[in-house]
């Protein structure tokens, strides 16, 4: 949640001034500028002024700042520099969740929106006016743009004279950063239009908006320091785009624009234009206006969105039952709770659509806004304006005319008594509004609440009413108080109050509130996810794709929709990525925790979705108490939960949150953290690493420690081959070869080893032609670098694979003979295996005498060395040879030979034991019979 003026005042015990602050536009940006005289002017008593000013001093860490002295004008722009247009709360967070730019020097990747505003004709204006007049004009212009930016949570990175560079999505992420930027642009243009030059002529501005990936963080050099330095093409893109904007307009590129923008705003095309510094032309769009929509959901999905209603039939039936009771005069309040993207809006729209079609109810919608949570009764005022047909360019008289007509049409309502209250909310500058606004703040609130209560009572007397409050987690204190009053009086009215909210907001409930119930929306199971994916793609769901979607989205419907669409549009089903439409939402959740907790989450993401606190602490070189405290914060925020399978382990609640955290780090940062995790694994789990080297090999690879990664992947490949884990062997061997190639030109030996392992793995999975090709390549490479040992290994495995394929025996013989000639006489094990391969190859070629010769030499040497594999290969070859190729004893004593072969096979791996068993079964000679 962002910085809340009301909550701050309430914490001081001074909530009676909340409305006074709101009516005088005192928000977090204004707080550091307040003086004693300012507070006195809005009716704050002397003692309370002292309390407020002291709290502001603590809040900003500068209790002696002269901004709080009588007569002080506060901070000047020259002292502000590039600053976020929001004040931090006591937990470091500002309005809308924006953090003051106290960030670590460690940079990060962000998907955000850049806003660039430029004053039209600034050079001409500078030449026309005195420097002092021009300075005042520029400051008015900057204040107008900055005011609009502040309203929507933007961060002014730089004042560039006649330009402003603004970020939306940093220092704190927003789920709707691009929407905020466009709304701020429209607001800024509207404010600038009201400014005049010293000679009375209007000025105008242009705004360019661009969204995309950037790298942001403090830039620390030997002689320089720039906080929040940002790099990325979208900075230049936003600046170049605004050059093509008409005066007082907002322009953005169609490419890269979020899909939600097209649903919320109307655009006109500016065609394709060349942009200086960019190779390809861009299609530009000018924002015409924001679409008029009943709710945030309809704005995001448009009126014509008609997807299937999936997975919420049970919850919808609860709403229908509650509505039936309300129609009978037993009013109820239903709180529909769930995390972002869980489907609250889709469920309510489906329910309300059914009610609207029945034509038996009046539906009153109050839409809370994240930008106006400190504006008293904003949802109510917006509802009145929309119902009355008020347009933005109406003057107060015309606004009142429309509102009067609205109230006169409501049967049973004393419109003359209600009109001043309505005027105070939608036409506050009118004379009629003064009847309310001149009252003390608390009395204003009470009269307004009672008037709204009476209005709903009157309307429910005509036909039952559904009061729908959407996104109550953004509700302002005054509307919240109105909701509390509805709770108190609705039980005996034909009124259903339906409230949607995210975790963290609560409606105060008493023991007697039996008419209030909470419906908690849960995540989708696999079947519902499959139905939703089928609805999006229009076809049956591939099981592998479905499994990946289930794993990554954890059943959150919005995640399922966006992730599925991103996969379908990209066509890259095997790639792991976070859709740009979700990056803001997910990053905002990470930004909402403290910097320490966020850092723990980042390192944990390097370990994986599930992680162990002890390993995490060792990787960070942090104490267990520190890690525990940070994990507790992450747990309370809903980012992680404790594993139900591995006690003491933690798991990221969403796989996409883990991916977002991981991908937000720079490559260099990730490498450093992977190296830390690898070192921690070697320290804490050395025995396990010896058994499963792939556990640390992955981290060494990501750390770029290629020599260490090569050795671990090589061990993992050999172990997988020995266990007949063919697919794992294939993957590990590919990683071995990749690590070898990354080691540089001097790692020719390691490259050959990698190629041999890949060839052997192809053999293991049955892809014999690829295995032959890869081992042939390895054999040639070993010969070129003059390494006889590797040449022998490559020839040995090449011949083995050729034997399995039943082809290329002559080539196998040639390569084995060449390798044998190059080997030292002391390398008996390799010589033994090469002779075994030659024995088999010659035999299959029908060259029985050569085969017998090498077979006999191999058997004698293998017996001395205890080389059971070579023994078994020759024995099996001799046993399966045609009678003409066997010696007389081999033909007559076949049972004894089979038993001998079986005994040797017991010392071998699963593959060779399997061959032995297969042969025994084929001959129908059970082992127990052989033993007899």
Secondary structure, DSSP 8 states (H G I E B T S, - for coil): ----HHHHHHHTT-GGGHHHHHHTT--HHHHTT--HHHHHHTT--HHHHHHHHHHHHHHTT-TT-GGGSTT-----HHHH-S-BSS---TTSB-GGG-B-S---SS-EEEEEEEEEEEETTHHHHHHHS-HHHHHHHHHHHHHHHHHHHHHTT-EEEEE-SSEEEEEESSSS--TTHHHHHHHHHHHHHHHHHT-B-TTS-B--EEEEEEEEEEEEEEEE-SS-EEEEEEE-HHHHHHHHHHTTS-TTEEEEESTT--HHHHHHEEEEEEEEE--TT-SS-EEEEEEEEE---SSHHHHHH-TT------S-HHHHHHHHHHHHHHHTT--EEEEEE--TTSSHHHHHHHHHHHHHHHT--EEEEEE--TT-TTSTTHHHHHHHHHHHT--TT--HHHHHHHHHHHHHTSTT--HHHHHHHHHHHH-TTSTTTHHHHTS-HHHHHHHHHHHHHHHHHHHHHHS-EEEEEE-GGG--HHHHHHHHHHHHHGGGSSEEEEEEE-TT------TT-TTEEEEE-----HHHHHHHHHHHHSS---HHHHHHHHHHHTT-HHHHHHHHHHHHHH--TT-----HHHHHHHHHHHHTS-HHHHHHHHHHHHH-SEEEHHHHHHHHT--HHHHHHHHHHHHHTTSEEE-SSSTTEEEESSHHHHHHHHHHB-HHHHHHHHHHHHHHHHHH-HHHHHH-THHHHHHHHHHT-HHHHHHHHHHHHHHHHHTT-HHHHHHHHHHHHHHHHHT-TT-HHHHHHHHHHHHHHHHHHT-HHHHHHHHHHHHHHHHHHT-HHHHHHHHHHHHHHHHHHT--HHHHHHHHHHHHHHS-TT-HHHHHHHHHHHHHHHHHTT-HHHHHHHHHHHHHHHHHHT-HHHHHHHHHHHHHS-GGGS-HHHHHTHHHHHHHHHHHHTTS-HHHHHHHHHHHHHTT--HHHHH-
